[in-house]
Amino acid sequence: MKTAILYKKSEMIHDPYGSDPGRASIARIIGPEVSKTIGAGIATFDQTSVNWTVLYDEIIICLKGLFRLRLGDDVIEAEPGDVIWIPEYTPVVYEGEGAEVFYTLYPVDWTETRYKQDV
């Protein structure tokens, strides 16, 4: 029988993410070792750009700061409380100014399913 799990912010480990200038970090919280379906974590972006192609459905909730999502010539700017949905196979650029976001993605095993199909 599964039970609920509390993840304390003070215990989360943020790994550096992206490249200079600026800073980005990611704390992967829910992965395949916890859930068979969904993944989740916290990411930060401060004066940096991270290029990525989303290989899963993703929802981002801005927790603090200004989070920016570039989609080609279009830009979405999110402030605390704003929610963004990104469909799979979308090329994006994650940016922010003192931004902290919560993200969730489906499927959790995208590295095994989506990535191997596209390489």
C-alpha positions in Angstrom: 0.0 0.0 0.0 1.4 3.4 -1.0 1.3 6.3 1.3 1.7 10.1 1.0 5.2 11.6 1.2 6.2 15.0 2.5 9.1 16.6 0.7 10.6 19.4 2.9 11.9 22.4 0.9 14.8 22.6 3.3 15.9 19.1 2.4 15.7 19.4 -1.4 18.9 19.2 -3.3 19.2 21.6 -6.2 21.6 20.6 -9.0 23.0 23.2 -11.4 21.2 23.2 -14.7 21.9 24.9 -18.0 24.9 27.1 -18.7 26.3 30.5 -17.9 25.7 33.4 -17.7 23.2 33.4 -14.9 22.1 30.5 -12.8 19.5 27.7 -13.1 19.0 24.7 -10.8 16.7 21.8 -10.6 15.5 19.7 -7.6 13.9 16.5 -9.0 11.4 15.4 -6.4 9.1 12.8 -8.0 10.7 10.3 -10.4 10.1 6.7 -11.6 11.3 5.4 -8.2 8.2 7.0 -6.6 5.6 7.1 -9.3 4.9 5.0 -12.4 3.1 7.9 -14.1 4.0 11.4 -13.1 7.2 13.4 -12.4 7.7 16.6 -10.5 10.2 19.0 -9.1 11.3 22.6 -8.4 13.5 24.6 -10.7 15.1 28.1 -10.5 16.1 30.4 -13.3 18.0 33.7 -12.7 19.4 35.7 -15.6 19.9 32.6 -17.7 18.5 30.8 -20.8 18.0 27.0 -21.0 17.2 25.6 -24.4 15.2 22.3 -24.4 12.7 20.3 -26.4 10.0 19.1 -24.1 9.5 15.3 -24.7 6.6 15.0 -22.3 3.5 17.0 -21.3 4.6 19.6 -18.7 2.8 22.0 -16.4 4.8 24.8 -14.8 3.5 26.9 -11.9 5.4 30.1 -11.1 6.1 30.3 -7.4 8.2 33.5 -7.2 10.0 36.0 -9.4 9.3 36.3 -13.2 9.5 33.1 -15.3 9.7 33.4 -19.0 9.1 30.7 -21.6 10.2 31.4 -25.2 8.4 29.5 -27.9 10.1 30.7 -31.1 9.0 34.3 -31.6 6.3 34.0 -28.8 7.1 34.7 -25.2 5.0 33.8 -22.2 5.7 35.7 -18.9 4.5 34.1 -15.7 4.3 35.6 -12.3 3.6 33.9 -9.0 0.4 31.8 -9.2 0.4 31.7 -13.0 0.2 28.2 -14.7 1.7 27.2 -18.1 0.9 24.0 -19.9 3.4 22.8 -22.5 2.5 19.9 -24.9 5.1 17.2 -25.7 7.6 17.8 -28.5 7.6 21.6 -28.0 11.0 23.4 -28.4 11.3 26.0 -25.6 13.7 28.3 -23.9 13.3 28.6 -20.1 14.3 31.9 -18.6 13.7 33.9 -15.5 14.5 36.7 -13.2 14.7 35.4 -9.6 12.2 32.7 -10.8 11.3 29.6 -8.8 8.8 27.2 -10.4 7.1 23.9 -9.6 6.9 21.6 -12.6 5.1 18.3 -13.2 5.5 16.1 -16.2 3.9 13.0 -17.8 5.1 10.4 -18.4 7.6 10.1 -15.7 9.6 7.6 -17.7 10.1 9.9 -20.7 13.8 9.2 -20.9 13.0 5.5 -21.6 10.0 6.0 -23.9 10.2 9.4 -25.7 13.9 10.0 -25.9 14.8 6.6 -27.3 12.1 7.0 -30.0 13.6 10.4 -31.1 17.3 9.6 -31.2 
